Amino acid sequence: MAASAVPGWCRGDWLASCSHPVTRGSCSRRVVKLADRIAAVSTKDAVKASVSYDQLRAAGGAFCWVETRPDAGGVTTVTCWRPGDGMHDVSPQGFAVSSGVHAYGGGSFAVVDGMLWCVGRDGLYRSRRNGGDLELVSRGAFGDLTVGDGELLAVRESEHGDELIAVSLTGAPQMRTIAESRGFFGAPRPGRGLLAWTAWGEQNMPWDACEVWLASYSPHGRPENPVRLAGGPDESAVEPKWGPDGALYFVSDRSGWWNLYRWNDSKVEAVAPIGGECAAEPWELGYASYEFLADGRIVMVVQEGPRHRLVVIEPDGSIHPVDLPYTSIKPYLAAHGTTAALIGSTPTAAPQVALVHVADDEPRLEVLARSEHAALSNAQVSVPTELRIGVHGSREVVALVYPPTGSAADWRAPLIVRAHPGPTASCLLRLDWQAQYFTSRGFAVVDVDYRGSTGYGRSFRESLYGRWGFYDVDDCAAVASHLLEVGRAVHGQVFIRGASAGGYTALHAVSMDGPFAAATAVSAIVDPDRWAQTVPRFQRAHALRLRGGAGRVRAATLQRPVLFIHGMADEVAVVEEVRELADELVALGVGHELLLLPDVGHYVATSSRAGTALEAELAHYRSVMAAAAAVQPGSQDCQR
C-alpha cells in the first residue's frame, strides 16, 4: 500500500513541536484540494479486505490457520499451506469452524495424519476417511484441541463447569473425561508421562489469577498426583508448553509483566526477563506467544504499548530482535525446523500469514496469505503516528493518530476517537481497512490505550477495576481535548465510537459534558450489573470486577446523538438491553438511531453485515455535521 506523505510529523508530542503551522480558524485549503484527488475506499473493498487470520499452527510439515471472510458471509474456514502444494481450504465449503467454549472459543481445530478434527456449531467433528463431509463426534462446546499420543485432548464446557476430555484418534471415536472442575480449564499439553494444563476459578479471569498444573499421565488413563507449579490469586500463569529439552515452559506475570519461565524437575526459573508483555490477554484458548525452533532457540512475541516485535531467545538466555516490518503480531506462533510462522501486520499492510526463515544470517520473509486484493493494491493509506500526552502529573495516555488520507502536515479534520473492546484489549499498530474507510473520506481516526489496556503491565491492566466508565472515558476525552487544543480536530465534529466494552465507554462519554458531539455504540454493554447476570459463564468474573464504576447507562443522561449497532444473535451483550435503552430514549423524545443486524453475533466488523454497519456509521457522523452546519451556516468542515 502507498503511505500518505505527511511531512513535518514528529514522534512523541509532535503536535506541540512540529514546525508546520496549524490552521485553527477554518479548514486548510490545502487539505480540501488534496481531498479531491484521494479515492475513497469503498464499502465493498473495506469489508473484503477485513479478512481475519487466527489460530495458526504447524501440522505435519504444513501450516494451518482459520480465516474469517466477511465478504463470504463471515464463514470461518480452515486453510492449510504446504511447501510444493500451496494453499487450500481443508474444511468443507460453507461449514463454519467456530467454537463457543468460554464464549470466545479458540483452539477450534487440529489436523492429524491428514484428518481434520474441528469444532462447529453443534460440537466436535472429524473428517471422514474417504473425504467429503464432516461427521459429528460429540455435541457440546469444545476448544483447545491438542494432539496427544493416539488421542485428541480438549476442553469441553457446560453451564456446570469444564472438563478435560480425551478422544481416541483411531477407530470409532471413544471419548472419556479425565478431569472436571466447576471453574475453567485450558491448555491440556501432554509430555513424557506427564500432562500440564491451566486452571482458574469461577471468580477470576485468566489474566487475573490462573494456575499451571502438572500430573503424571498416560494415554487411556487419568491425571494422577496433580501439583500446582505456578499461579495464584495475584499471578496469571498461562501458555504451558513442553520444550525439546523436556522442561515445561510457561508465561507468568509474577514480575508485573508476562514473561517466560521454565520448570525442570525441581525449580522454576526465568528464561529471559523482559520489560514487556510476552503473552496476550487470554480471551481465547489456544494462544501460542512463543515457539521452539529445531536448533534450540525460542521465538517469542513481545508487546510494548501498541507495538509488537519478534525476538529470538538463545540457549544462553540472550535475546535478539528479529528485523521484521511487522508492528502487530497475533499470539499464534508456529514453527517447523528453523522456520517460524506468524500472523503479522504493519501500518501499510493488513494482517497476513507469513513465514520467517530465521536460520539465515538475515531473516527471510515469505508471505503466504494476505487480505488485500487487487482493487486496493495502489490505494493510498493513512499511516498513524504515536501520540503521548501527559495527564495528571507523570502519567501518560498513549494513542495512535491516523490523519485524513493524503492530508498536508497542517491538517485539520473531523475526528473519530475509537475506544477498543475488552476493556483489556489494546490499540494495534496495523493497517485497518475499516479505519481507512473513514480517513479516505476526510476524517481523522484516533485509537486510545486507556487505563485497563494490555501492553503496560499488570497494574495498569487492573487499574480500571471499579472505575469503568470513568478512567476510560477520561483518557479518551483527554486525547480528544488535546487534539482540539492544538487545532487538529474541529469543534462540534469530534465523535467517539466503541464496540462491546468500548461501546459502554462511548455511551458514558456522551452522558457527560465533554468534547464529543455524537457516539456510535457497537455491540455495547449498557448495564454492568445486568450484564453480570446475562453474560456467558466465562466472563461473569470480569463483569463483577469491573462493576462499581459509572454504572448503568441511563437514557436521561445521554446528551448527544447516539447510533446503536447490534447483532440480534449476540450472546455476549444481549440485544434486549440496547432495545430497552432505545425505547427509553423514544419516550424522552431524544434523537437516536438503532440498527439491528439479523443473524449477527458479537463481532460485527467481521460479519456478513459489516458493510451495512460501516455505511450507517458514516451516515450518522455526516448527519450530525449537517445539522450543526444548518444551525451555523458559515461553518466549514474538512470532510469529503
N, C-alpha and C positions, 0 to 999 in steps of 0.2 A: 504494500500500500504506500502511496505517496503521502509523506507527512506535510502538514501545513508549515509554511515558512513563517515563523513568528520571531523576527529579530528583536533583540533587546531584552529577551526574557532572562531572568536570573534565578538561581537556586535560593532556597530559604525564603526570606521576606522580600521577594522580588518586587512586590507591589510598592514597597516603600523606596526601593533603591534603583529601579530601572530608570535609565536616562530618558526614555521616550515619554513625552508628556501625556497625561491622561485627560481626555476631554470630559469635563464634568457637567456642562450645561445641557448638551444635546448629543445625539449620536454622531460619531465620527463619519464625515462624508466618505473618507477612505474605506471604512468598513462597508458602507452601503454599496459603493462601486464594486468592491471585491465580491460582495454577496451576489451580484448579478451574474458572476462568472462561475459560481460554485453550483454544481448539480446536486440537488438534494438526494439523499439516499432514500429510495422508495421503500414503502412499507413491505412489499414483497421481498426485496433484496435484504432488508434488515432482518426479517424473520428467517429467510432461507439461510442466512449466514450465521444464525444463532444456534448452530448445532452444538450440542453438549457432548463432550467425551468424558467418560468416567470409568472407574474400576479396571484400570489397566493391569494385566497380569501376564506372566510367562506361562506357556503350556506346551511342553514337549518340543522345544525349538521354535515355536510360534509365539507371537504376542497377540493377545486378545483384549478387547475392551467393549464397553457398551456405548452406543451412540443414540442420542435422542434427537430426532429430526422434526422440528416444528412444522416444516412445510409438507411433511408426510403424515400429518395427523398426530404428531407428538409421540409416535410409537418408538419405544426403546428396543434396539436391536443389538445382538452380539456380533461383533465383527472381528475377524482374525487376519493376521498377516504372517506369511511365512516366506523366507528367502527363496526365490525362484518361482514361487506360486503367486505372489502378490496378495492382494486384499480381497476378501469376500465375506458376505454375511453367512453365519452358521446357524442362526435361529430362523425358523420359518417366517416367510413374509407375512406381515400383519400380526404376528404374535408379539405381544408386549412383554418384554423381560423386565419385571419390576417386582420389588419386594416391599411389603408393608410392615416388615418386622421393625419394631421400635419406631414406627411411624415414618421414618425417613429411609429405611432399607439399607442396602449395602451388602457387598459380597453375594450378589444375586446369581452368579454362575460359576461353573468350573468345567474345564474340558479335560477329559481323562481318556487316553488312548483313542482320540478321535470322536469320543462320545460327549455330547453336551448335556450337562446337568444344569438346570436353571430354575428360577422362581418366576411364576406368573401369578395372575390374579387369584387363581384357585388353589395354588400350593406349589409343591415341588414336582418338577417334570424331568424326564430324561428323553434323549432322542432314541428312536428305535434303531436296532442294529442294521436294518435294511434301509435306513434313511427315512425321509418323509416327515410326517407329523411327529410331534412330541407326545409322550404318554404320561399321564398323571400318576405319580408315585404315591403322594400323600397330600391331603388337604391341610391347610394351615399357613401360618406366617413364618417363613424361613429366611435365613440370611447367614452371611459369613461362611459360605460353602468352602470347605477346605479338604483337600485330598490327603488321605492317610494311607496306611498300609492295608490295601484291599478294602478300604471303606471310605465313605464320604462323611466328614464331620460337619455339623452345622448347629446353628442356634434356632430353636423354634419357640415362638412366643404365643401365649394365650392371655386372656384377661386375668388369669390367676397367677401368672409368673412365667419364667423362662425355663427351658430345658436345653441341655446339650444332647444332641442325638447323633447316632451313627447309623449309616445305611450301607449295606453290602454293595460293592460295585459290580459283582458278577452274579449271574443267575437272576432269579426273581428277587427284586429288592426286598431285603429284610431290614426293618427299622427298629431300633431299640433306644430307649432313654438311658443315658449314662450319668446324668446329674440333673438335679432340679433345684429351683430357687424361687422364692416369692419376689425376689429382686430381678436383676438382669445379668446376663452372660454375654461375653463377646470373645472373639479371637481364639477359638479352640485350635491349638497348634501342637501337633504330635511330634515328639522327638524319639530318641533311642530308649524305649522302655518307659518313657515319661510323657505326660501331657500337661501343657500350660494353657491357661485361659485367663480372661479378665472377669471381674465381677464387681457390681456395685449395688447398693441398696435402693429401696423404693424412695427414700428421702433425699437421694443425691442424683446429680447429673454426672456423667463420667468425667467431665472436665473439672468437677469439684472434688470428688472422692471416688477413686477407682483403684481396685487391687489386682495384682498379678498373683495367681495361684499356680501351684505345681503339685503333681501327684504321680505316683507310679501308675503305668497304664500299659496294657497290651490289647491288641485288636480282639474284639469279641468279648472283652471284659469291661470292668468299670474302674474309674479312678480310685486309687487306694492311698491312704495316709496323706491326704492333702495338706499342704502348708502354704501360708501366705508369705511371698517373697518381698513384696513391696506394696506401697499404697496404704491409705488410711483416711481418717476424717479430714486431714488437711493436705493430702497428697493425691495427685492424679497420676497413676501409673498405667500406661496403655501400650498397645502395639508390641506384645511379646513375639519373639521370633527366634528360632534356633539357628545359630551360626554354624558354618562349616567346621569350626573348631570344637563343636559340641557344647558350647556355652549358650546360655539363654540370654538374649538381649531384650531390652525393653526401654521405653521412654518414660521419664518421670519428671514432675515439676517440683521436686523436693527442694531445689535450689532457688525456686522462684521462676525458673524458665524450664520448659520441657526440653530435657537433654537426654542423651543416650547413655544407658548403663548396661552392665554385663554381670550376670551371675555365673560363677563357675564353681560348683560343688559346695563351697562354704561361705563365700563372701560376695557382696555386691560392690562394684567399683565403677566410677565414672569413666567412660570411654574417651570422650572428647568434650570437655566443658566449653560451652559457647554462650555468650550473652544474647541469645535469640531463641526463638521457638523452633524446636526440631520435630514438632508434630503439630497437626492441625486440631482444632477443637472437634472432638469425635461425635459429630452429629450422625454419622453413618457407621455401620460396621464395615470391616474390610480395608481400612486405611493402611497404607504402606509408605511411611515417610522416609524409610531407609531400606537399603537392599545390599546383599553381599555379591561381590564380584569374584570370579574364579581365581584371581591372583591374590586373594586375601585382603583386598581393600574393601571399604564400605562407601557407598554413595548415599548422600543424605540431603534432604531439602531443609533449608533454614529460612525462617521468616523473620524479618526485622522491619516492623512497621508495615507499610503497604508493599514492601518488596520481598521477593523470594530469590534465593540463589541455590545453586547446586554445589556441594562440596564433596571432596574425597577424603576419607579418613585412612591414613596409612596404618599398617600394623603396629607402628610405634606410637600411635595416638596423634601424630601431627596432622594438621588439617590444611588442605589446599583447595582454593576455589577452582571451579571448572569454568573456563571462559566461554559463556554462552550468551546469546542475545536475550534469553528469557528473563522477564522480571516478575512473572507469576507462574508458579508451578503447583499443580494439584498434588494432594497427598496419595498419589498412586504411582510409586516407582516399581519397576520390574527390571530383571536382569537375566541375561543369558551369556555365559562366558565373561568377557570383559566389556560387554555392551550393555548399557543401561537404556531403558525406555522410560519416557516421561510424557506428561501432558503439560505443555508449556505455552506461554503466550507473551507477547511484547506490546508496547503501546501502538504498534502498527501492524500486528498480526494477532488475530483472534486465536483461541486455544487450538492447538494442533498436537497430533501424536507424533513423536519423534524419537529416533534412536541417537544415542550419544556413544560413539566408539571411543572409550577412554583409555584404551591400550596404547594409542598413538601418542607421540610427543605433543602434538597439537590435537586436542579433541576434535573429532569429525562428526558433523551433524547430518542426519538423514531424516527428512520429513516423510512420514508415512501417510498421514491424513490431515487435511486442513478444511476449515469450514467455508473459507471464501470461495466464491465461484467466479466464472469468467466476467460476469457483469460488474464485479467490484474490483477487478484486477488493477484498474487505473484510477480508482476512486481516491480522491484526496481526503485525508482524515485529520481530525483534531488530535494533537498529542498533548497529554496532560503534563502539568508541572506540579511538583510537590510544594505545598504551602504549609508553613508552620507559623501559627500566631500565638503569642503569649497571652495567657488569661490567668487571672487570679494568682499573681506572683510569678513563680518559676514554672508553673505548669504550661504545657503547650497542647494545642489541638492541631492534629495533622489532617490535611485534606489534599485531594487531587483535583486540580482545576483544569477543565477542558474548555479552551476558548472556542468561540464560533469558528467553524472550519474556514480556513483561508483568511482569517482576520489579520489586521495590522497589529503592531505592537501596542498601540494605544486603544485597543478595542474596548467597547462598552456595549453591554447587551442584556437582554432579559436573562434571568438566572434560574436554573433548576437545581436545588440542593437535594441530594439523594441520601436518605438515611438507610443504611444497609440493614438486612434482616438479622435475625439471631436472638437477641442483640449481640451475641458473642462472635458474629462474623467480623469481617474487616473489609476495608477498601482493597481493591485489586488493581494493580498497575498493569492493565492489559487492554487490548482493543475490544471494545464492547460496541457492537453494531447498533444496538438499541440506543446507546448514548449518542452515537454518530448520527442517528436518525434526527435527533434534536439539534446537534451542533451544526449539521448541514443545512438547517433551517434558521440559523441565526441566533440560536440560544447558546449560552454558556452552561456547562454542567459541572457541578462540584460534588464529589463523594467525600464524606466526612467520617473519620475514625473517631467517633465519640467515645466517652468513657464506657467501659464494658466490652470494647473490641478486643479481639485476639491479635497478638503480634507485639505486645508490650509487656508481657509478663503476667504472672498470676494475680498480683494485687490489683493491677489495672483492670483485668478481666472481671474481678469480683466487685469493683467499685460501684457498679450500677445496682447491686442488690439493695432493695429497699428504697432506691432513688429513681426508679424507672419512670420516665415521663417528666423528670426534672433535669438530671445531668445530661441526658442525651439531647433533650430539647435545647438546653443552654449551650451546648457545644455547637450544634447545628446553627443556632441563631447567632453565635459569636462569629462563625465563619461568614455567614451571610451579611452581618452588620459590617464586618471588616471590608468585604468586597464593595459594599455600598459606600463606606467612608473613603476608600481610595479611588472611587469613581469607576470601578469595573461594572458594577451592577446598576440597574435602573430602578429608582424608587417606584413602587407600585407594580413592578414586574419581576418580583422575586418570589419563587414558588418552592414548595417542599413536597417531596414525594417519598414514599417508602412502601415496602412490601413486608407483610407479616408483622414482626415486631417493629420494623421500620415504619409500617403503616400506623401503628399506635403512636410512635414518635411524631409522625406528620400530623396526626389529628390533634394531639396535645399542643403542637407548635402553633396551630391556628385557633387554639382555645384560650389564648392569652395575647396581650399586646406584644408585638414583635415585628420583625422585618417582612414577614411572609404575607403575600396578597391572596394566596389560594393554596390548596393542598390536594394531592392525589394519594388515596389510601388503597393499596392493592392487597387483597387477602388479609385485611387488617384485623388485629386483635382490638377489641373495644373495651372489654371489662375484664381485668386480670383475675378478679375473684371468680367470676363465672367461667372464665377460660380455664381456671384450675380444675373446674368440675367437668368440663366438656373435652378438654384436650386429651389426646391419646396418652395411655399409661406412661410411656417413656418420658413424656415432657411435664408430667404433673409436678415433679420436684422443682423443675425450672420455674414454673408458674408461681409456686409457693415462695421461692427465694426472691423472685422479682417483685412480689407484692409489697405494698406499704409505701409506694411512691405517690404518683399523681392520681392513681385510682381510675375509676371508670370514666370514659369519655362521655360527657353529657351534652345533649343537643343544645341546651340553653347557654352553654359557654362557647360554642363554636362561633367565631367572629368573622370567618372568611369563607368564600365558596369552597365546597369540597366535592371532588369526584370520587365515588366509591367504585372499585372494580373488584369483583369477587366471583370465584368459581363456585358453582352450585353444588359441586361434588367435593368441596373442601372438607376434609376430616380433621385438619389441624386447627383451623379457626373457622368454626361453623358459620354458615351464611346467615343464620337467624339473628345473630347479634347485629350485623350490619343492617339487615332489613328493619329491625326494630328501631335502630338509631335513625334510619332514613324516615321511618314513619313519624318519629318524634319531631324531626325537622319539618315535615309536611304540616303537622299540627301547629307548629310555631310559625309557619309561613316563611321559613328560612330556605333560601335557594340552595339546591344541591343537585347532583346527578348521580344516578345509580345504574351501573352496568353489571348485569348478572350474566355469567357465561355458562351455558349448559354443558354438562359433561366435562367440566374443567375442575381439577383439584386445586391444591395449594400453590402449585408452580405455574403461574400464568405465563411467564416470559418464554417458557419452552413448550407451551401448549399449542394446540391447533388454532386457538383464538388469540394468539399473541398479536397478530396484526390488527385485529379489532380493538384490542386494548391500547396499542400504540396510537392509533388514529383518534380514539376517544380522548386520550391524554393530551395530545396536541391540540385538538379542538377546544378542550377545557381551558388551556392557557390562552389560546387566541381569543376565546370568548371573554375572559377576564380583562385582557388588554384592550379589547374593542370597547368594552363597557367603560373602562377608565378613560379611553380616548374620547368617548361620547360626552363624558362629563367635563373633560378638559380638552376641547378640540385642538388646541395649539400644541399639545404634547406630541413627542416623536418617540419612536422606538426603533430598534435595530433589527427587528425580526423580518425574516424573508419567508 
